[in-house]
Amino acid sequence: MKLGIYRAAFLAAASLAAVIAPAASAAPGAVAALSPVKAEVPVEYHKLANGLKVVISPDRSVPTATIGVYYGIGFRLEPRNRTGFAHLFEHMMFQGSKNLGKAEFIGLVNANGGVLNGSTRFDFTNYYQAIPSNTTETFLWAEADRMKGLAITQENLTNQQGVVKNEVKVNVLNQPYGGFPGWTCPSWPTPTGTTPITSTVT
């Protein structure tokens, strides 16, 4: 068995040397004359009648698809002393919608062998799913369902408020020198102009 492995390795090395040798013996300027390969990524931009912007980048080399949904709201855009809503609603998006019950969105992704996540950033909140390409239409429907008919109930709000508060305490306040940075970015316009935002956990 070991002899077979060594022989295969020797043959592979010999073949590689045969390929490299002609290139090494070529004129010094030959390599420099080679043109760089230009990579082209196809991208299509569309805008629906309801104002939704759609960006499509087709890649049929693998049988998977990635769906990403971006909402133009993040930490920076929240009014002073009323921060945390973007993060809260990021969590609420997984608590059910008109046609999908609590956590059924996650279950649907998992049942199809996909992965998903969401995050809240300074300027946007995003959600994504990497899924088999034959389920793309199903997950576009699921995203539209929670976009239009999110299950906003007092039970869900109370539950996720606790989860978000705990995440902030563990991931931000419990770190060495923990705390939110002293953001001075402008927030929503007010009658007196713009105001810097701060974030607190109560």
Salt bridges, closest charged atoms under 4 A:
GLU44 OE1 - HIS46 NE2 3.29
ASP123 OD1 - ARG76 NE 2.55
GLU143 OE1 - ARG146 NE 2.93
GLU167 OE1 - HIS87 NE2 2.99
GLU167 OE1 - HIS91 NE2 3.37
